[in-house]
Amino acid sequence: MKFVEEIVVEEFLPTLRSMLAEDLRDRGLTQSEVAEALGISQSAVSKYAHGDVARRAEFTEDERVQDLVERVGEGLTEGGMSPVQALVEAEVLIRRLEDGDVLARLHEEAMPELAEYDGSFRVHDPESELRTTERVLSSLRRGLRRLENTSGFATLIPAVGSNLVVCTPDAADLDDVAGVPGRIFDVKGRATVPSEPEFGVSEHVATVLLSARRAGSDARAALNVRYDPDIVDRLADAGLSTVEFDGDRPTDEAVAAALGDAPGADVLYQTGGYGVEPIVYLLGPDAETVAERVGELV
């Protein structure tokens, strides 16, 4: 695991300080004055001056970095910029370079797992795609672990298999919903999760979740279990709101009709249709909550 801050410290800052030290020396500052201006030791300035610190061409050839060095060098030399302001200017550029730019690319080189985001992630943005998707996957993994450790859950898995899914806050289609590839199956009385969760791998349960959200539900997670009148009754007895929808109608249309007067329903179920297995869908704000509700049934 490599943090982008490590890239900044190990790659960017030595280059920037070396460039600044050179600029300040060219402007007539002594080694001692350069050290004071940059808040580093004189020995560090000496290393920069003698080329003992490697520079990354990605930064030395970047016009934005060159512009920053010139502005900070001039400001510190002529007194038009305080060290704090110089720090702020550098921080602003660093954040810019982390936002799908050169620092993001170097971070991707250090962590190839980030390649799927095409350098578009913003590490420090709490609403970035990277953080959003990882939160969804993290919630899903916790929910799956809970299901795997719930004794008796395997008895609730329908013939088509179960799936636990979680969507992003602004989910629009199936690619915004994460689930288990291949679904969860009962293997010799044990719920088995065949592989790591991914986005865009669930059509059946994800479609129900998205339909519920379009009908006004604020649910972010869903799980399907086998249908039985007793299961529905037990969920209702646990204080959950249950609503039936028509399994013969298109999912989006049927769910919208069922939730018309009850958008906050916790449970959707259909008793079957032509070629359609009867199923119960548990909805919730996250995967852990949905998995916890299974405890009411075993």
Disulfide bonds with the S-S distance in Angstrom:
none
